[in-house]
Amino acid sequence: MIRVDTNYIIRYLVNDNIKMADIAENILTTKNVFISNEILAEVVYVLLGVYEIKKEDISTHLIMLINFKNISTSNQNVIQKALELFKTKNIDFVDCLLCAYSPQDEIITFDNKLNKCIETSKA
């Protein structure tokens, strides 16, 4: 199993360096790859803050990526739900992850927006 860092995913998605993008594409499409939550969170942060890509586009592309048969994550269903929440909620991706975990785990926070997300997820 290969763990990739943020740069591999960014190069693959943004394709701003053709040589690196080709290498990343080869790895991400042909090898067994694990992408951690921390890396996904950093990818979201970079795509949103540095590249100014819309949340909807980030979510769509990352959902496609994590659904490759050779890609695994710590919890596919939670990651998918977090990315779906990220499209529509006015909270950051890490809070979307926490919200996505809320049906199975108790999440405690002082963050009102996250609490609202958690309440709607349980309904």
Secondary structure by P-SEA (a helix, b strand, c coil): cccccaaaaaaaaacccaaaaaaaaaaaccccccccaaaaaaaaaaaaccccccaaaaaaaaaaaaaccccccccaaaaaaaaaaaacccccaaaaaaaaacccbbbbcccaaaaaaaaaaac
